[in-house]
């Protein structure tokens, strides 16, 4: 999986090809920010969202992306091979995880790590694609191998219920809603 993202970020442009998606996610993040929040961007890519934060850090699986983010002066660290986040317990008030969870094979471990780095009462704000039942069935029938590459890309779909259950099981108190083509979860560390 790491190699897929190394290759992806080696050739990825700096700008998002979908400005509406960027604006939507930027709006979600900035609306959630509180004064003095220490924020972790989990799966930060080249650090685009970090530029919005007064006190932020990022973690990323691909070294190419980490290097590009660090070139902007951002505090970005490489995700450990086993998926461990290289920050201590309770370091963050907010974790931002946008368009990442659907790429991770072991969601339970990833969520446990996000919970670990949050302060007690800390918040998790995450987005995942929402395909709806018909679109998910269509993708599974017609583009399964292209969409579900086990070495990268999407390895799962989430429904509102499955995302809520994953968060509850991991010790969060979530509220999940649909926002266009996204599922948005706001969750508090229990």
Buried (B, 14 or more C-beta within 10 A) or exposed (E): BBEBBBEBBEEBEEEBEEEEBBEBBBEBBEEBBEEEBBBBBBBBBBBBBBEBBEEBBBBBBBBBBBBBBBEEEBBBBBBEEEBEBEBEEEBBBBBBBBBBBBBBEEBEBBBBBBBBBBBEEBBBBBBBBBBEEEEBEEBEEEEEEEBBBEEBBBBBBBBEEBBBBBBEEBBBEBEBEEEEBBBBBBBBBE
